[in-house]
Amino acid sequence: MGGGFDLAIRDYLGGEKFESWFRRQIGPGYHHVGSSTVVDLGVNSGDGSQIWNNKGIRYVIHVPTMVAPSKSLYDPSFPLRTGYEPVFNATWNSLASSMPLNVDTLIIPGLCSGWFGVPVEVT
């Protein structure tokens, strides 16, 4: 959650304290590209209060799009394989995740458009 849309979410929902809590929710294991984890922000804090559901956001879906930030992986010579396919897969996994039925709005940022380097017109 160190940059772009991730950083904006982190800062909006509580900064470093939120990030620490969020990382505990998704667990310490490796989350491979193509996986999807739904995190319920309205979980009970133990004292009866719902600690993160105070900004009108109930869930965050964690969908990794690359193993680690590195050089751009998008190659304009192969836009289907290096652009459209990873964006489609990330979007599909967001929608096909075990998303709760009470979700009425889904905000999807420009997936793969940061470090991955996929142009906005593809995302």
C-alpha positions in Angstrom: 0.0 0.0 0.0 2.9 2.2 -0.8 1.7 4.2 -3.8 -1.1 5.2 -6.1 -4.6 4.0 -5.5 -3.4 1.6 -2.7 -1.8 4.5 -0.8 -4.9 6.6 -1.2 -7.1 3.8 0.2 -4.7 3.3 3.1 -4.6 7.0 4.0 -8.4 7.4 3.7 -9.1 4.4 5.9 -6.6 5.1 8.7 -3.0 5.3 7.5 -0.4 2.9 8.8 -2.7 1.5 11.5 -5.2 0.5 8.8 -2.4 -1.0 6.7 -1.1 -3.1 9.6 -4.6 -4.4 10.4 -5.3 -5.1 6.7 -2.1 -7.1 6.2 -3.1 -9.2 9.2 -6.5 -9.9 7.6 -5.0 -11.1 4.3 -2.4 -13.2 6.1 1.3 -13.6 5.9 1.4 -16.0 3.0 2.2 -15.4 -0.6 -0.8 -14.1 -2.6 -0.2 -15.1 -6.2 -1.1 -13.0 -9.2 -4.6 -13.9 -10.1 -5.7 -14.6 -6.5 -8.4 -12.6 -4.8 -9.1 -12.0 -1.1 -12.1 -10.2 0.3 -11.5 -8.3 3.5 -14.5 -7.3 5.5 -13.9 -3.8 7.0 -16.9 -4.2 9.2 -15.5 -6.9 11.4 -16.0 -6.7 15.1 -13.0 -5.3 17.0 -13.7 -7.5 20.0 -15.5 -4.8 22.1 -18.6 -4.7 20.0 -17.6 -1.9 17.7 -16.9 -2.1 14.0 -13.5 -0.6 13.6 -13.1 0.2 9.9 -16.6 0.5 8.5 -16.7 4.2 9.2 -16.2 5.7 5.7 -19.0 4.0 3.8 -16.7 1.3 2.6 -17.5 -2.2 3.7 -15.1 -4.5 1.8 -11.7 -4.2 0.1 -10.8 -6.9 -2.4 -7.1 -7.6 -2.6 -6.1 -8.6 -6.1 -2.4 -8.8 -6.8 -1.4 -7.9 -10.3 2.4 -8.5 -10.1 4.8 -10.3 -7.9 6.9 -7.3 -7.0 7.3 -3.8 -8.4 9.9 -3.9 -11.1 10.3 -2.5 -14.6 7.2 -2.1 -16.7 6.0 -5.5 -18.0 3.8 -4.0 -20.7 5.1 -4.5 -24.2 3.3 -2.6 -27.0 4.4 -5.3 -29.5 2.3 -7.8 -27.5 -0.7 -5.8 -26.1 -3.0 -8.8 -25.8 -0.6 -10.9 -23.7 1.0 -8.1 -21.7 -1.9 -5.7 -21.4 -5.4 -6.8 -22.0 -4.9 -10.3 -20.6 -3.6 -9.3 -17.1 -6.2 -6.5 -16.8 -9.0 -8.9 -17.8 -7.7 -11.6 -15.3 -7.5 -9.1 -12.5 -10.9 -7.7 -13.2 -12.4 -11.2 -13.6 -10.9 -12.2 -10.2 -12.3 -9.1 -8.6 -15.8 -10.0 -9.9 -15.6 -13.7 -9.4 -14.2 -13.6 -5.9 -16.3 -14.7 -3.0 -17.8 -11.3 -3.0 -20.6 -10.9 -0.5 -24.1 -10.5 -1.9 -24.7 -7.2 -0.1 -22.2 -5.3 -2.4 -24.0 -2.7 -4.5 -21.0 -0.7 -5.8 -17.6 -1.9 -6.9 -14.8 0.6 -7.6 -12.0 -0.8 -9.8 -8.9 1.4 -10.2 -6.7 1.2 -13.3 -5.5 -2.3 -12.8 -1.9 -3.0 -13.9 -1.5 0.7 -14.8 1.1 1.6 -12.1 4.4 -0.4 -12.0 3.0 -2.9 -14.6 2.8 -0.1 -17.1 -0.4 -0.9 -19.0 -1.6 2.2 -20.7 -4.8 3.8 -19.5 -6.6 3.1 -22.8 -6.1 -0.6 -22.2 -7.1 -0.5 -18.5 
